[in-house]
């Protein structure tokens, strides 16, 4: 199993064996990862998101299955995550179809038109690293979803993230863009450096050009936006 302090810490937390914090580090700046608050507990019913999802649903970067457990009571749901530790935890928690999978390599994992909707909630889309990477992700997602498919994704808005001093924020001179860069540590084990591309909704609309997707609706929070996509 690949070194994965992030996934291992969250699994240890679930098993009740975690004795040390999971730390996020950005140079000298450190914060403790809020595992219980961010990953566990019941899904909070969300009418805005729910109205854009239909079965079968693909849950991308599903973590410990908080959303998947909710959606599988209503829909045929497939949940994927790149972390083997997190997939094991999803299965232990009762996710019926949890798989190790890379959200940035979808056509290699699923047949064409397999899903009618997908979600990537948790700003994972930023791990595409660039706007070209985001466009490639949208193109791949189009391959594994049906002609009438919908999707819900989210990300930090660069201006809102700067205003609220979001952890590991990096400015970009180009309008509508920024980065976050940090790594995780657990019990002395250091994870790979994570580079998240932050982009605003205008940049998302531009990235969708040349793909079947269009932005159908947007909702803003304190530091993030959520966008519903549909195939045009």
C-alpha positions as CSV (number, residue, x, y, z in Angstrom):
1,X,0.0,0.0,0.0
2,X,1.4,3.4,-1.0
3,X,2.4,5.7,1.9
4,X,-0.7,7.5,2.9
5,X,-0.5,9.3,6.3
6,X,-3.8,11.2,5.5
7,X,-5.8,8.0,4.9
8,X,-4.1,6.1,7.6
9,X,-4.9,8.7,10.3
10,X,-8.5,8.9,9.3
11,X,-8.8,5.1,9.4
12,X,-7.1,5.0,12.8
13,X,-9.6,7.6,14.0
14,X,-12.5,5.4,12.8
15,X,-10.9,2.3,14.5
16,X,-10.3,4.2,17.8
17,X,-6.6,3.7,17.7
18,X,-5.4,7.2,16.7
19,X,-3.2,8.7,19.4
20,X,-1.6,11.6,17.4
21,X,-3.1,14.4,15.4
22,X,-3.1,14.5,11.6
23,X,-1.3,17.7,10.7
24,X,-1.5,19.9,7.6
25,X,1.8,21.7,7.0
26,X,2.5,24.7,4.8
27,X,6.2,25.6,5.6
28,X,6.2,26.9,9.2
29,X,2.4,27.1,9.3
30,X,0.6,24.1,10.8
31,X,-3.0,23.2,11.6
32,X,-4.6,20.0,13.0
33,X,-6.9,18.3,10.5
34,X,-10.4,18.3,12.0
35,X,-11.1,14.6,11.2
36,X,-14.3,14.1,13.2
37,X,-16.0,17.3,12.0
38,X,-15.0,16.9,8.4
39,X,-15.6,13.2,7.7
40,X,-17.9,11.6,10.2
41,X,-21.5,12.0,11.3
42,X,-24.7,11.9,9.4
43,X,-25.1,13.5,6.0
44,X,-26.7,16.9,6.3
45,X,-29.7,16.9,3.9
46,X,-29.0,19.3,1.1
47,X,-32.0,20.1,-1.1
48,X,-29.9,22.2,-3.5
49,X,-27.5,19.4,-4.3
50,X,-30.0,16.6,-4.2
51,X,-32.1,18.1,-6.9
52,X,-29.2,17.8,-9.4
53,X,-28.4,14.1,-8.7
54,X,-30.1,11.1,-10.2
55,X,-29.1,7.4,-10.3
56,X,-26.8,5.9,-10.9
57,X,-24.5,8.3,-9.0
58,X,-20.7,8.4,-9.0
59,X,-19.3,9.8,-5.8
60,X,-15.7,11.1,-6.6
61,X,-13.2,11.4,-3.8
62,X,-15.7,9.9,-1.5
63,X,-13.6,9.9,1.7
64,X,-15.2,7.7,4.4
65,X,-18.5,7.6,2.5
66,X,-20.5,10.2,4.4
67,X,-22.4,11.2,1.2
68,X,-22.4,7.7,-0.3
69,X,-24.1,6.2,2.8
70,X,-26.9,8.8,2.3
71,X,-27.3,8.5,-1.4
72,X,-27.2,4.7,-1.6
73,X,-30.4,4.6,0.4
74,X,-32.1,6.3,-2.6
75,X,-29.9,5.6,-5.6
76,X,-27.5,3.1,-7.1
77,X,-24.3,4.7,-5.9
78,X,-20.6,4.0,-6.7
79,X,-18.0,5.6,-4.4
80,X,-14.3,5.9,-5.3
81,X,-11.3,7.3,-3.5
82,X,-7.6,7.0,-4.3
83,X,-6.8,6.0,-0.7
84,X,-7.0,2.3,0.1
85,X,-7.4,3.2,3.8
86,X,-10.4,5.3,3.1
87,X,-12.0,2.7,0.8
88,X,-11.6,0.1,3.6
89,X,-13.2,2.5,6.0
90,X,-16.1,3.1,3.6
91,X,-16.7,-0.6,3.3
92,X,-16.6,-1.1,7.1
93,X,-19.2,1.7,7.4
94,X,-21.5,0.0,5.0
95,X,-21.0,1.6,1.6
96,X,-22.2,-1.1,-0.8
97,X,-19.9,-0.3,-3.7
98,X,-16.7,1.4,-2.6
99,X,-13.7,1.1,-4.9
100,X,-10.1,2.3,-5.0
101,X,-10.1,4.7,-8.0
102,X,-8.6,7.9,-9.4
103,X,-11.1,10.6,-10.3
104,X,-8.6,11.9,-12.9
105,X,-8.6,8.6,-14.8
106,X,-12.3,7.8,-15.2
107,X,-12.4,6.2,-18.7
108,X,-9.9,3.6,-17.6
109,X,-12.2,2.5,-14.8
110,X,-15.7,2.7,-16.1
111,X,-17.6,2.0,-19.3
112,X,-19.0,4.8,-21.4
113,X,-22.4,6.3,-20.3
114,X,-22.2,4.3,-17.0
115,X,-23.7,7.1,-14.7
116,X,-26.4,9.7,-14.9
117,X,-24.9,12.0,-12.3
118,X,-21.7,12.5,-10.4
119,X,-20.5,14.6,-7.5
120,X,-17.0,15.8,-6.3
121,X,-17.6,17.7,-3.1
122,X,-14.6,18.6,-1.0
123,X,-12.7,20.8,-3.5
124,X,-10.9,17.7,-4.9
125,X,-11.4,19.0,-8.5
126,X,-8.6,21.5,-7.6
127,X,-6.1,18.6,-7.6
128,X,-6.3,18.7,-11.4
129,X,-3.5,21.2,-10.8
130,X,-4.3,23.5,-13.8
131,X,-7.2,24.7,-15.9
132,X,-6.1,22.4,-18.7
133,X,-6.3,19.6,-16.1
134,X,-9.8,20.7,-15.1
135,X,-10.9,20.7,-18.8
136,X,-9.4,17.2,-19.2
137,X,-11.3,16.0,-16.1
138,X,-14.6,17.4,-17.5
139,X,-13.9,15.6,-20.7
140,X,-13.3,12.3,-19.0
141,X,-16.3,12.7,-16.8
142,X,-18.4,13.2,-19.9
143,X,-17.2,9.9,-21.3
144,X,-18.5,7.9,-18.3
145,X,-21.8,9.7,-18.0
146,X,-25.0,9.6,-20.0
147,X,-26.2,12.2,-22.6
148,X,-28.6,13.7,-20.0
149,X,-26.1,13.6,-17.1
150,X,-25.6,16.2,-14.4
151,X,-22.8,16.8,-11.9
152,X,-22.1,18.8,-8.8
153,X,-18.6,20.1,-8.0
154,X,-17.1,22.6,-5.7
155,X,-13.9,24.6,-5.1
156,X,-12.6,27.6,-3.2
157,X,-13.3,30.9,-4.8
158,X,-9.9,32.7,-5.0
159,X,-11.1,36.1,-3.8
160,X,-13.2,34.7,-1.0
161,X,-10.3,32.4,0.1
162,X,-7.9,35.4,0.2
163,X,-10.4,37.5,2.1
164,X,-10.9,34.8,4.8
165,X,-7.2,33.8,4.9
166,X,-7.7,30.1,3.9
167,X,-4.9,27.8,5.0
168,X,-2.0,27.4,2.6
169,X,-3.4,30.0,0.1
170,X,-1.1,31.2,-2.7
171,X,-1.9,34.2,-4.9
172,X,-1.8,34.0,-8.7
173,X,-1.4,37.2,-10.7
174,X,-4.0,36.0,-13.2
175,X,-7.6,37.0,-12.4
176,X,-9.9,34.3,-11.0
177,X,-7.0,31.9,-10.1
178,X,-5.0,31.0,-7.0
179,X,-3.4,27.9,-5.4
180,X,-3.3,26.0,-2.1
181,X,-0.1,24.0,-1.4
182,X,0.5,21.8,1.7
183,X,1.2,18.3,2.9
184,X,-0.1,16.0,5.6
185,X,1.9,14.4,8.4
186,X,0.9,11.6,10.8
187,X,3.1,9.8,13.3
188,X,6.2,11.1,11.6
189,X,5.0,9.9,8.2
190,X,5.1,12.7,5.6
191,X,2.7,12.7,2.7
192,X,3.2,14.0,-0.8
193,X,2.8,17.7,-1.4
194,X,-0.7,18.6,-2.5
195,X,-1.3,21.4,-5.1
196,X,-4.8,22.5,-5.4
197,X,-5.8,24.9,-8.3
198,X,-8.3,27.4,-7.1
199,X,-10.5,29.0,-9.7
200,X,-13.7,31.0,-9.9
201,X,-16.9,30.2,-11.7
202,X,-15.9,32.3,-14.8
203,X,-12.8,30.1,-15.1
204,X,-15.0,27.0,-14.7
205,X,-17.3,28.1,-17.5
206,X,-14.2,28.7,-19.7
207,X,-12.9,25.2,-18.8
208,X,-16.2,23.6,-19.9
209,X,-15.9,25.1,-23.4
210,X,-15.1,22.2,-25.8
211,X,-16.7,19.7,-23.4
212,X,-20.4,18.6,-23.3
213,X,-20.9,20.4,-20.0
214,X,-22.3,23.8,-19.1
215,X,-22.8,25.5,-15.8
216,X,-26.5,25.3,-14.9
217,X,-26.5,26.8,-11.4
218,X,-24.1,28.2,-8.8
219,X,-24.4,28.6,-5.0
220,X,-21.8,30.5,-2.9
221,X,-20.7,29.9,0.7
222,X,-18.3,31.8,2.9
223,X,-15.2,30.7,1.0
224,X,-16.4,28.3,-1.7
225,X,-18.8,27.9,-4.6
226,X,-20.7,24.9,-5.7
227,X,-21.8,24.4,-9.3
228,X,-24.3,22.2,-10.9
229,X,-23.3,21.1,-14.4
230,X,-25.5,19.6,-17.1
231,X,-24.7,18.4,-20.5
232,X,-25.8,20.9,-23.1
